[in-house]
Amino acid sequence: MNLRCRALLGAVALAIIAAPAYAQQSSTVTQADVQRLQDNVYLADRDLSQLRSRDATRATQLGTELDDLRDEVVYLKVKLRKERTLSRTEYADVRDRIEDLRSRARGDVAAAAPASTPTPAPAPSSSTASSATTASRSTSAPANTTSAPSTTTTASSVEVPVGTEIDVRLQNTLNSGTAQVEDRFEGTTLADVTVDGRLAIPAGSIFRGVVSAVEPGTRTNRTSKMTVSFDQVTLNGRSYPIRGTVTQAIEGEGIRGEAGRTAAGAGVGAIIGGILGGFKGALAGILIGGGGTIAATEGKEVELPQGTVLRVRMDSAVQIDTPTRH
């Protein structure tokens, strides 16, 4: 009986020791984690834009790596959505590679590289120690002051005028049967927005919106309605208040387009083709009226699937800061 107790206690001790490692390995990766990867990709793109003014060749090389990482992030998003689970190791690998690329774009790696160890010189005699120390300080000071070129950043701004239309791909599904007033949602811009040849809002910027009114379908009310609008755009780490009204909903292949393309052995490129595929035209079964109110035309709930492209009209001008490096 004593031996059995000892064996049981030993097994419990081993389980306690192994528990932290197991928990770390099996910790759940969420959609929020993958969204953070997407945000980091946007930040990396900004770092490359800044690098391009200093070293265009290097920026092009890193840009190719960033394109691959962007595809892998979308692949992870699809995999998590389809299989409802994602390895923490797989997630961490992509996260670390994005951070490594950002470090190289900013020059952190080069700055952190250890200098080669010089051959030790003979120790100076006591009579020359003071003069040697003075000479060492006088020759090392200029190296410290010129190791990194100083840059001056000035901010100018560009105004996105009223009436500008921007295509935004939904990152969430919106449904009048489940949505609540003040629910938040997000989308990403599909193309660069330029004003007078200047980049104002780059592709991939985050548009944030809100459900301002919703009427789910009932037995007595066969026409469900939902009003959505956009009130914020985030780019280059800064958010700007906006007023944007939905004027059109366009069906893209979106997430649904990956069905049948994610079988075993399917490459990232095949999956990306489903995620970012072309438009199919106006979204069937809905009608958009004034003020961004969306109504179902077939007696069903208003449904805007993830991947739907909303055409957003800017109802107020917005001043976007565009830093310029000298």
C-alpha positions as CSV (number, residue, x, y, z in Angstrom):
1,M,0.0,0.0,0.0
2,N,2.9,2.3,0.9
3,L,4.5,1.7,-2.5
4,R,1.3,2.5,-4.3
5,C,1.0,5.8,-2.5
6,R,4.5,6.7,-3.4
7,A,3.9,5.9,-7.1
8,L,0.7,8.0,-7.1
9,L,2.5,10.9,-5.5
10,G,5.3,10.6,-8.0
11,A,2.9,10.7,-10.9
12,V,1.2,13.8,-9.5
13,A,4.5,15.5,-9.1
14,L,5.5,14.8,-12.7
15,A,2.1,16.1,-13.9
16,I,2.6,19.4,-11.9
17,I,6.1,19.8,-13.3
18,A,4.9,19.2,-16.9
19,A,1.8,21.4,-16.6
20,P,3.3,24.8,-17.4
21,A,5.1,23.5,-20.5
22,Y,1.9,21.8,-21.7
23,A,-0.2,24.9,-21.0
24,Q,2.3,27.0,-23.0
25,Q,2.3,24.6,-25.9
26,S,-1.5,24.3,-26.0
27,S,-2.4,28.0,-25.3
28,T,-5.1,29.1,-27.6
29,V,-4.4,31.5,-30.5
30,T,-7.4,33.8,-31.1
31,Q,-8.6,35.9,-34.0
32,A,-7.4,38.9,-31.9
33,D,-3.8,37.4,-32.0
34,V,-4.0,37.1,-35.8
35,Q,-5.4,40.6,-36.0
36,R,-2.3,41.8,-34.1
37,L,-0.1,40.1,-36.7
38,Q,-2.0,42.0,-39.5
39,D,-1.4,45.2,-37.6
40,N,2.3,44.4,-37.3
41,V,2.4,43.8,-41.0
42,Y,1.0,47.3,-41.6
43,L,3.6,48.8,-39.2
44,A,6.3,46.9,-41.1
45,D,5.0,48.4,-44.3
46,R,5.4,51.8,-42.8
47,D,8.9,51.0,-41.7
48,L,9.8,50.0,-45.3
49,S,8.3,53.3,-46.6
50,Q,10.7,55.2,-44.3
51,L,13.6,53.0,-45.4
52,R,12.8,53.5,-49.0
53,S,13.9,57.2,-48.8
54,R,17.3,56.1,-47.4
55,D,18.0,52.8,-49.2
56,A,15.6,51.9,-52.0
57,T,17.4,48.7,-52.9
58,R,17.2,47.4,-49.4
59,A,13.6,48.4,-49.1
60,T,12.8,46.4,-52.2
61,Q,14.5,43.3,-50.9
62,L,12.7,43.5,-47.6
63,G,9.4,44.2,-49.4
64,T,9.6,40.8,-51.0
65,E,9.9,39.2,-47.6
66,L,7.0,41.3,-46.3
67,D,4.8,40.1,-49.1
68,D,5.5,36.5,-48.2
69,L,4.8,37.3,-44.5
70,R,1.5,39.0,-45.4
71,D,0.4,35.9,-47.3
72,E,1.3,33.7,-44.3
73,V,-0.7,35.9,-41.9
74,V,-3.7,35.5,-44.1
75,Y,-3.1,31.8,-44.3
76,L,-3.1,31.6,-40.5
77,K,-6.3,33.6,-40.4
78,V,-8.0,31.1,-42.8
79,K,-6.6,28.1,-41.0
80,L,-7.8,29.4,-37.6
81,R,-11.2,30.1,-39.1
82,K,-11.5,26.8,-40.8
83,E,-10.0,24.4,-38.2
84,R,-10.8,26.5,-35.1
85,T,-7.3,25.9,-33.7
86,L,-3.8,27.1,-34.5
87,S,-0.5,26.1,-33.1
88,R,1.1,28.7,-30.8
89,T,4.5,27.7,-32.2
90,E,3.3,28.4,-35.8
91,Y,1.8,31.7,-34.7
92,A,5.0,32.7,-32.8
93,D,7.2,31.9,-35.7
94,V,5.4,34.3,-38.0
95,R,5.2,37.0,-35.3
96,D,9.0,36.8,-34.6
97,R,9.8,36.9,-38.3
98,I,7.7,40.1,-38.7
99,E,9.5,41.7,-35.8
100,D,12.9,40.6,-37.2
101,L,12.0,42.3,-40.5
102,R,10.9,45.5,-38.8
103,S,14.2,45.5,-36.9
104,R,16.2,45.2,-40.1
105,A,14.1,47.9,-41.8
106,R,14.8,50.3,-38.9
107,G,18.4,49.4,-38.8
108,D,18.2,48.0,-35.3
109,V,20.1,44.8,-36.2
110,A,23.0,46.7,-37.7
111,A,23.2,49.0,-34.7
112,A,23.1,46.1,-32.3
113,A,25.8,44.0,-34.1
114,P,28.8,43.6,-31.9
115,A,32.0,45.2,-33.1
116,S,35.0,43.0,-33.8
117,T,37.4,42.5,-30.8
118,P,40.7,44.4,-31.5
119,T,44.1,42.8,-30.7
120,P,45.0,43.9,-27.2
121,A,47.8,46.5,-27.2
122,P,50.7,46.5,-24.7
123,A,49.7,48.3,-21.5
124,P,51.1,51.9,-21.5
125,S,53.7,52.9,-18.9
126,S,52.6,55.0,-16.0
127,S,54.3,58.1,-17.5
128,T,52.2,57.9,-20.7
129,A,48.9,56.6,-19.2
130,S,47.4,60.1,-18.8
131,S,48.2,61.3,-22.3
132,A,47.0,58.0,-23.8
133,T,43.7,58.3,-22.0
134,T,43.3,61.9,-23.3
135,A,44.1,60.8,-26.9
136,S,41.7,57.9,-26.7
137,R,38.8,60.2,-25.6
138,S,39.6,62.8,-28.2
139,T,39.6,60.2,-31.1
140,S,36.6,58.2,-29.9
141,A,34.2,61.2,-29.5
142,P,33.8,62.0,-33.2
143,A,32.9,58.3,-33.9
144,N,30.2,58.4,-31.3
145,T,28.7,61.6,-32.7
146,T,28.7,60.4,-36.4
147,S,27.7,56.7,-35.9
148,A,24.1,57.4,-36.9
149,P,23.1,60.3,-39.3
150,S,20.7,62.7,-37.7
151,T,17.4,63.2,-39.5
152,T,14.7,65.8,-39.1
153,T,11.1,64.9,-39.5
154,T,8.6,67.5,-40.4
155,A,4.9,66.8,-40.8
156,S,2.8,68.2,-43.6
157,S,-0.8,67.2,-44.2
158,V,-3.0,66.3,-47.1
159,E,-6.7,66.7,-47.1
160,V,-9.0,63.9,-48.2
161,P,-12.0,65.9,-49.5
162,V,-15.7,65.3,-49.0
163,G,-17.2,62.9,-51.5
164,T,-14.1,60.7,-51.8
165,E,-15.2,57.0,-52.2
166,I,-13.0,54.3,-50.6
167,D,-13.4,50.6,-50.9
168,V,-13.2,48.8,-47.5
169,R,-13.2,45.0,-47.1
170,L,-15.0,43.9,-43.9
171,Q,-13.1,41.9,-41.3
172,N,-16.3,41.0,-39.5
173,T,-19.6,39.5,-40.4
174,L,-22.6,41.8,-39.8
175,N,-26.1,40.4,-39.4
176,S,-29.2,42.3,-38.5
177,G,-30.5,39.3,-36.5
178,T,-27.5,39.3,-34.1
179,A,-26.1,42.9,-34.3
180,Q,-26.7,45.4,-31.5
181,V,-26.6,49.2,-31.6
182,E,-23.1,50.5,-30.9
183,D,-21.5,47.2,-32.0
184,R,-18.0,48.0,-33.4
185,F,-16.5,46.4,-36.5
186,E,-13.5,46.9,-38.8
187,G,-12.4,46.8,-42.4
188,T,-9.2,47.4,-44.4
189,T,-8.8,49.6,-47.4
190,L,-8.2,47.9,-50.7
191,A,-6.3,50.5,-52.6
192,D,-4.1,53.6,-52.0
193,V,-6.0,56.9,-51.7
194,T,-4.0,59.7,-53.3
195,V,-4.7,63.4,-53.4
196,D,-2.9,65.6,-56.0
197,G,-0.3,62.8,-56.4
198,R,0.3,62.5,-52.7
199,L,-0.4,59.3,-50.8
200,A,-3.1,60.1,-48.1
201,I,-4.5,56.7,-47.0
202,P,-2.4,53.7,-48.0
203,A,-4.0,50.3,-48.8
204,G,-4.4,48.2,-45.7
205,S,-5.3,51.1,-43.5
206,I,-7.9,50.2,-40.8
207,F,-11.4,51.6,-41.0
208,R,-13.5,51.3,-37.9
209,G,-17.2,51.4,-37.9
210,V,-20.3,51.2,-35.7
211,V,-23.8,49.9,-36.0
212,S,-26.0,52.9,-35.4
213,A,-29.5,51.3,-35.9
214,V,-30.8,47.8,-36.4
215,E,-34.3,46.3,-37.0
216,P,-34.2,42.5,-37.1
217,G,-36.8,40.7,-39.2
218,T,-40.0,39.5,-37.4
219,R,-43.3,37.9,-38.4
220,T,-44.9,41.3,-38.5
221,N,-41.8,43.2,-39.9
222,R,-40.6,41.3,-42.9
223,T,-38.1,44.0,-43.9
224,S,-35.1,43.9,-41.7
225,K,-32.8,47.0,-41.7
226,M,-29.4,47.9,-40.4
227,T,-27.6,51.2,-40.5
228,V,-23.8,51.3,-40.3
229,S,-21.2,54.0,-40.6
230,F,-17.5,54.5,-40.3
231,D,-16.0,57.0,-37.8
232,Q,-12.3,56.3,-37.6
233,V,-9.4,55.5,-39.9
234,T,-6.0,54.3,-38.5
235,L,-2.7,54.5,-40.4
236,N,0.9,54.9,-39.5
237,G,0.0,54.3,-35.9
238,R,-2.3,57.3,-35.7
239,S,-6.1,57.4,-35.7
240,Y,-8.2,60.1,-37.3
241,P,-12.0,60.8,-36.8
242,I,-14.0,60.6,-40.0
243,R,-17.6,60.4,-41.1
244,G,-18.2,57.8,-43.8
245,T,-21.5,56.5,-45.2
246,V,-21.9,53.2,-47.0
247,T,-23.2,53.7,-50.6
248,Q,-22.7,50.2,-52.0
249,A,-22.0,46.6,-50.9
250,I,-20.0,44.5,-53.3
251,E,-19.6,40.7,-53.0
252,G,-16.0,39.6,-53.1
253,E,-15.0,35.9,-53.0
254,G,-13.8,36.7,-49.5
255,I,-13.5,34.1,-46.9
256,R,-16.2,32.0,-48.5
257,G,-14.0,31.8,-51.6
258,E,-11.5,29.6,-49.9
259,A,-13.9,26.7,-49.7
260,G,-12.5,23.8,-51.6
261,R,-9.1,25.4,-51.9
262,T,-7.7,24.6,-48.5
263,A,-7.4,20.9,-48.9
264,A,-4.2,19.2,-47.8
265,G,-1.2,20.3,-49.8
266,A,-2.8,23.6,-51.0
267,G,-0.2,26.3,-51.0
268,V,-0.5,29.7,-49.5
269,G,-0.9,31.2,-53.0
270,A,-4.0,29.1,-53.6
271,I,-5.6,30.2,-50.4
272,I,-4.7,33.9,-50.9
273,G,-6.4,33.6,-54.3
274,G,-9.6,32.8,-52.4
275,I,-9.2,35.4,-49.8
276,L,-8.4,38.3,-52.1
277,G,-10.2,37.2,-55.2
278,G,-12.0,39.5,-57.5
279,F,-15.4,41.0,-57.1
280,K,-18.6,39.2,-58.1
281,G,-20.7,42.4,-58.3
282,A,-23.4,44.0,-56.1
283,L,-24.3,41.9,-53.1
284,A,-27.6,40.2,-53.8
285,G,-30.6,40.5,-51.5
286,I,-29.9,43.9,-50.0
287,L,-30.8,47.5,-50.9
288,I,-28.8,50.5,-49.6
289,G,-30.7,53.7,-49.0
290,G,-29.9,57.2,-47.7
291,G,-27.7,57.5,-44.6
292,G,-26.2,54.1,-45.1
293,T,-29.3,52.2,-44.2
294,I,-29.2,48.6,-45.5
295,A,-32.5,46.8,-46.0
296,A,-33.1,43.1,-47.0
297,T,-35.1,42.7,-50.1
298,E,-36.0,39.0,-49.8
299,G,-37.6,38.9,-46.4
300,K,-34.5,37.7,-44.6
301,E,-32.0,39.2,-42.3
302,V,-29.5,41.7,-43.6
303,E,-26.2,39.8,-43.9
304,L,-22.8,41.3,-44.8
305,P,-20.4,38.4,-44.8
306,Q,-16.8,38.8,-43.8
307,G,-14.9,39.8,-47.0
308,T,-17.8,41.9,-48.3
309,V,-16.4,45.1,-49.8
310,L,-18.3,48.3,-48.7
311,R,-17.9,51.4,-50.8
312,V,-17.6,54.3,-48.3
313,R,-18.3,57.9,-49.1
314,M,-16.5,60.5,-47.0
315,D,-19.0,62.9,-45.6
316,S,-16.4,65.1,-44.0
317,A,-12.9,66.1,-45.0
318,V,-10.0,64.7,-43.0
319,Q,-6.5,66.1,-42.7
320,I,-3.9,63.3,-42.8
321,D,-0.4,63.9,-41.6
322,T,2.3,62.8,-44.0
323,P,5.7,62.9,-42.4
324,T,8.6,63.9,-44.6
325,R,12.2,63.0,-43.7
326,H,15.1,65.4,-44.5
